[in-house]
Amino acid sequence: MRNRILHVEDNEDDVLLTRLAFKKAGVDADLDAVMDGTQAIANLQKGGGAGAPQCVLLDLKMPRVSGLEVLEWIRQQPQLKRLPVVMLTSSLLPRDINRAYELGANSYLIKPSGLDALIELAKTIDHYWLHTNTPAPPG
């Protein structure tokens, strides 16, 4: 089965840049992008359990349902509560960082400003979350 990453990001330019970076990094995974927290929850509900992604890249500040609200929802779902969630955001605010970890984020990464740095970040995510990390078994 092919690896799948759910990318939750409301900025279309960031979605395209991230997709390009993952391609240039040689990441062998499907990068499914949704534009807001409501779509993220719907995506995870239909693909929960065995169909869940290997990890979620989750922006913090989004319309309708924020990344923190999505994270809180994920951690309340028995079939998804161990799903690795990587906050990928531009917020350096200590309250955002602390709240993300309090809600169960596995990692908090600041979006790089250039393509080369984003490619390196994509390689790191691929290496750690898709190849090195041992995920929790289902159920």
C-alpha positions in Angstrom: 0.0 0.0 0.0 1.3 3.4 -0.9 2.1 6.0 1.8 -0.4 8.8 2.1 0.1 12.2 3.8 -2.9 14.5 4.5 -1.8 18.1 4.0 -4.2 20.6 5.6 -3.5 24.1 4.3 -5.7 27.0 3.3 -3.1 28.8 1.1 -3.1 27.4 -2.4 0.4 28.7 -3.1 1.7 26.8 0.0 -0.1 23.7 -1.2 1.6 23.9 -4.7 5.0 24.7 -3.2 4.8 21.8 -0.7 3.7 19.4 -3.5 6.6 20.6 -5.6 9.1 20.2 -2.7 7.9 16.7 -1.9 8.2 15.8 -5.6 11.7 17.3 -5.9 12.7 15.5 -2.6 11.7 12.2 -4.2 9.1 11.4 -1.6 7.2 8.3 -2.7 3.8 9.2 -1.1 0.5 10.6 -2.1 0.1 14.2 -0.8 -3.6 14.7 -0.4 -4.4 18.4 0.2 -7.5 19.8 1.8 -8.1 23.5 2.2 -9.6 23.8 5.7 -10.3 22.0 8.9 -13.8 21.0 8.0 -12.4 19.2 4.9 -9.7 17.6 7.0 -12.2 16.1 9.4 -14.4 14.8 6.5 -11.3 13.3 4.8 -10.2 11.6 8.0 -13.8 10.3 8.8 -14.1 8.6 5.4 -10.5 7.2 5.5 -10.2 6.5 9.2 -8.7 3.3 10.6 -6.8 1.2 8.0 -7.3 3.9 5.3 -5.9 6.7 7.5 -2.8 8.6 6.2 0.6 7.8 7.7 0.7 11.4 9.0 -1.0 14.8 8.8 0.7 18.0 8.0 -1.6 20.6 9.7 -1.6 24.3 9.3 -2.6 26.3 12.4 -4.5 29.3 11.2 -7.4 28.4 8.9 -10.9 29.6 8.3 -13.9 27.8 9.7 -12.1 25.2 11.8 -8.6 25.9 13.0 -5.7 23.5 13.0 -5.8 23.3 16.8 -9.5 22.3 16.6 -8.7 19.6 14.0 -5.9 18.3 16.2 -8.2 18.2 19.2 -10.8 16.3 17.2 -8.2 13.8 15.9 -7.1 13.0 19.5 -10.7 12.3 20.5 -11.2 9.7 17.8 -10.4 6.2 19.0 -9.2 5.0 15.6 -7.1 8.1 14.9 -5.8 9.3 18.3 -2.3 7.9 17.6 -2.1 9.3 14.1 1.1 11.4 13.8 0.2 15.1 13.4 2.9 17.5 12.4 2.0 21.1 12.8 3.4 22.9 9.7 2.7 26.6 10.3 4.2 30.1 10.2 3.3 30.9 13.8 6.1 31.3 16.3 3.8 32.4 19.1 4.6 30.5 22.3 0.9 30.1 23.1 0.3 28.4 19.7 3.3 26.1 20.2 2.3 25.2 23.8 -1.3 24.7 22.9 -0.4 22.4 19.9 1.7 20.2 22.2 -0.9 20.2 24.9 -3.4 18.9 22.4 -1.1 16.1 21.3 0.9 17.4 18.3 3.8 15.1 17.5 5.9 17.9 16.1 5.7 21.6 15.5 7.6 22.9 12.4 7.9 26.4 11.0 7.2 26.7 7.3 10.5 27.4 5.5 10.5 30.5 3.3 12.4 29.1 0.3 12.0 26.0 -1.9 15.4 24.5 -1.1 14.6 24.6 2.7 11.2 23.1 2.0 12.7 20.3 0.0 15.0 19.5 2.9 12.0 19.5 5.2 10.2 17.2 2.9 13.1 14.8 3.0 13.2 14.9 6.8 9.4 14.2 7.0 9.7 11.4 4.6 12.7 9.9 6.3 11.4 10.1 9.9 7.6 9.8 9.6 7.4 7.4 6.6 10.5 5.3 7.0 12.0 5.5 10.5 9.1 6.0 12.9 7.3 2.8 14.0 3.6 3.7 14.1 1.2 2.4 16.8 -0.7 -0.6 15.7 -4.4 -0.1 14.9 -6.9 -0.4 17.7 
